């Protein structure tokens, strides 16, 4: 079996129809930290669509109501092509924090399935493998984009194609502090 990172060489070579992008913001944030880069979200959108007709790009993230920098970032995202879905971060007794948006992401993917031909899922979360598999049975093409070291094999196995963020990091990273 070929290495999974070889499954997708270029998005441009495919007839992808209408594309919907679903980004797990937390997963992408931690992937970028692992890669040592900051994401340029305009470049990311351009790279993921690669000329295909974009239905909508969704960005799912937990929010801290006291973090003004985060609020400004999410306002910029809303004004620059992203539909932002948020949930307030919950702090647990052990000090850990989490805002799980897997259900929201999965419901949106299923609800809109008749409106797009290709779903691009930017996440490595294995919990999403079930919805990805269900969508593939409905005829939707599924492309998973994530950092390999943070990606569940079960998610890769049910996707039509997979691309490691490490292979496109130069295309999507900020090159100056003035970029978003």
C-alpha positions as CSV (number, residue, x, y, z in Angstrom):
1,X,0.0,0.0,0.0
2,X,1.3,3.4,-0.9
3,X,2.2,6.0,1.7
4,X,-1.0,7.9,2.6
5,X,0.7,11.3,2.0
6,X,1.1,10.3,-1.6
7,X,-2.6,10.0,-2.2
8,X,-3.0,13.7,-3.1
9,X,-0.4,15.5,-5.1
10,X,-2.4,18.5,-6.2
11,X,-6.0,19.6,-5.7
12,X,-6.0,21.2,-9.2
13,X,-6.1,17.9,-11.0
14,X,-9.5,16.9,-9.7
15,X,-13.0,17.7,-10.8
16,X,-14.2,18.7,-7.3
17,X,-17.5,20.5,-8.1
18,X,-18.7,22.7,-5.3
19,X,-16.5,22.6,-2.3
20,X,-17.3,23.1,1.4
21,X,-14.5,23.5,3.9
22,X,-14.8,22.5,7.5
23,X,-11.9,23.6,9.8
24,X,-11.4,22.3,13.3
25,X,-9.8,25.5,14.6
26,X,-8.2,24.0,17.7
27,X,-6.8,21.1,15.7
28,X,-5.3,23.5,13.1
29,X,-3.9,25.8,15.8
30,X,-2.0,22.9,17.5
31,X,-0.9,21.6,14.1
32,X,0.6,25.0,13.3
33,X,2.3,25.1,16.7
34,X,3.9,21.7,15.9
35,X,5.0,22.9,12.5
36,X,6.4,26.1,14.0
37,X,4.3,28.4,11.7
38,X,1.5,30.9,11.9
39,X,-1.3,30.3,9.4
40,X,-2.3,32.9,6.8
41,X,-6.0,32.2,6.6
42,X,-6.4,34.0,3.2
43,X,-3.6,31.8,1.7
44,X,-5.2,28.7,3.4
45,X,-8.6,29.3,1.8
46,X,-6.9,29.9,-1.6
47,X,-4.8,26.7,-1.3
48,X,-7.7,24.5,-0.2
49,X,-10.0,25.7,-2.9
50,X,-7.4,25.7,-5.7
51,X,-9.8,27.3,-8.1
52,X,-12.8,25.2,-7.2
53,X,-16.2,26.8,-6.6
54,X,-16.4,27.4,-2.9
55,X,-19.8,27.0,-1.3
56,X,-18.7,28.1,2.2
57,X,-15.7,27.8,4.6
58,X,-16.6,27.0,8.2
59,X,-14.2,27.6,11.1
60,X,-15.1,26.0,14.4
61,X,-13.4,27.2,17.6
62,X,-13.8,27.6,21.3
63,X,-13.8,31.1,22.6
64,X,-12.6,32.8,25.7
65,X,-15.0,35.8,26.3
66,X,-12.2,37.8,28.0
67,X,-9.7,37.4,25.1
68,X,-10.0,40.6,22.9
69,X,-7.3,39.5,20.5
70,X,-9.3,36.3,19.8
71,X,-12.5,38.3,19.2
72,X,-10.7,40.6,16.8
73,X,-9.3,37.6,14.9
74,X,-12.7,35.9,14.6
75,X,-14.2,39.2,13.4
76,X,-11.5,39.3,10.7
77,X,-12.3,35.7,9.8
78,X,-16.0,36.5,9.5
79,X,-15.3,39.5,7.2
80,X,-12.9,37.5,5.0
81,X,-14.8,34.5,3.8
82,X,-15.2,32.3,6.8
83,X,-18.4,31.3,8.6
84,X,-17.3,31.2,12.3
85,X,-19.0,28.8,14.7
86,X,-18.0,29.2,18.3
87,X,-18.6,27.7,21.7
88,X,-17.5,29.1,25.0
89,X,-14.5,27.3,26.5
90,X,-15.2,25.2,29.6
91,X,-12.7,24.9,32.4
92,X,-12.6,21.6,34.2
93,X,-11.7,21.1,37.9
94,X,-8.2,19.8,36.9
95,X,-7.5,23.1,35.2
96,X,-7.8,21.8,31.6
97,X,-10.0,23.7,29.1
98,X,-12.0,22.5,26.2
99,X,-14.7,23.5,23.8
100,X,-15.7,20.4,21.8
101,X,-17.3,21.3,18.5
102,X,-17.3,17.9,16.9
103,X,-21.1,17.6,16.9
104,X,-21.6,21.0,15.4
105,X,-19.1,20.3,12.7
106,X,-20.6,16.9,11.9
107,X,-24.2,18.2,11.8
108,X,-23.2,21.0,9.5
109,X,-21.4,18.6,7.2
110,X,-24.5,16.3,7.0
111,X,-27.0,19.2,6.8
112,X,-25.3,20.8,3.8
113,X,-24.4,17.5,2.0
114,X,-26.8,18.1,-0.8
115,X,-25.3,21.5,-1.5
116,X,-21.7,20.5,-2.2
117,X,-19.7,17.8,-4.0
118,X,-16.5,17.8,-2.1
119,X,-15.9,18.3,1.6
120,X,-12.5,19.4,2.8
121,X,-12.1,18.6,6.5
122,X,-9.2,20.3,8.2
123,X,-8.8,18.1,11.2
124,X,-7.2,14.9,12.3
125,X,-9.8,14.0,14.9
126,X,-10.8,10.4,14.6
127,X,-14.2,11.1,16.2
128,X,-15.1,12.6,12.8
129,X,-14.4,9.4,10.9
130,X,-18.1,8.2,11.3
131,X,-19.5,11.4,9.6
132,X,-16.9,11.2,6.9
133,X,-17.8,7.6,6.1
134,X,-21.5,8.5,6.1
135,X,-21.0,11.3,3.7
136,X,-18.9,9.1,1.4
137,X,-21.9,6.8,1.1
138,X,-24.0,9.8,0.0
139,X,-21.6,10.4,-2.9
140,X,-19.6,13.2,-1.3
141,X,-15.9,13.3,-2.0
142,X,-13.9,13.8,1.2
143,X,-10.5,15.4,1.4
144,X,-8.8,15.4,4.8
145,X,-6.0,18.0,5.5
146,X,-4.1,17.7,8.7
147,X,-0.7,17.1,10.3
148,X,0.1,13.4,10.0
149,X,1.4,13.1,13.6
150,X,-2.0,14.4,14.8
151,X,-4.2,12.5,12.5
152,X,-6.2,9.3,13.3
153,X,-5.7,6.4,10.9
154,X,-9.4,5.8,11.0
155,X,-10.1,9.2,9.5
156,X,-7.5,8.8,6.7
157,X,-8.9,5.3,5.9
158,X,-12.4,6.6,5.2
159,X,-11.4,9.7,3.3
160,X,-11.0,9.8,-0.5
161,X,-7.7,11.7,-0.2
162,X,-5.4,13.0,2.5
163,X,-2.8,15.7,2.5
164,X,-0.3,16.4,5.3
165,X,-0.2,20.0,6.3
166,X,3.6,19.7,6.5
167,X,3.6,19.3,2.7
168,X,1.8,22.6,2.1
169,X,3.1,24.7,5.0
170,X,5.0,27.1,2.8
171,X,1.8,27.8,0.8
172,X,-0.2,28.7,3.9
173,X,2.1,30.3,6.4
174,X,2.5,33.9,7.3
175,X,5.6,35.6,5.9
176,X,5.2,38.7,8.0
177,X,3.6,39.8,11.3
178,X,1.1,42.0,9.4
179,X,-0.7,39.0,7.7
180,X,-3.8,37.3,9.0
